Amino acid sequence: MDWTSLIAVLAFFTLLVWVTIAFVSKQQIEKRIENPDAPKSTLAKDKSSHGTPADV
């Protein structure tokens, strides 16, 4: 295996890892959007901006 093949494999693997992370993150966000009991963001129009952030 020469270095060009190694670089190609590493690039493909890195891309695959980041696509997987993005997909999992998207699924978590969609799940939270569907949950009516999820805490609202401090940027929401109907929540005080002086409260704690929703992700903390």
Contacts in CASP RR format, 6 or more apart in sequence:
PFRMAT RR
TARGET T0000
AUTHOR 0000-0000-0000
METHOD contacts of the structure
MODEL  1
MDWTSLIAVLAFFTLLVWVTIAFVSKQQIEKRIENPDAPKSTLAKDKSSH
GTPADV
32 38 0 8 1.000
38 54 0 8 1.000
39 54 0 8 1.000
40 46 0 8 1.000
40 47 0 8 1.000
40 54 0 8 1.000
41 47 0 8 1.000
41 53 0 8 1.000
41 54 0 8 1.000
42 48 0 8 1.000
42 49 0 8 1.000
42 50 0 8 1.000
42 51 0 8 1.000
42 52 0 8 1.000
42 53 0 8 1.000
42 54 0 8 1.000
43 49 0 8 1.000
END
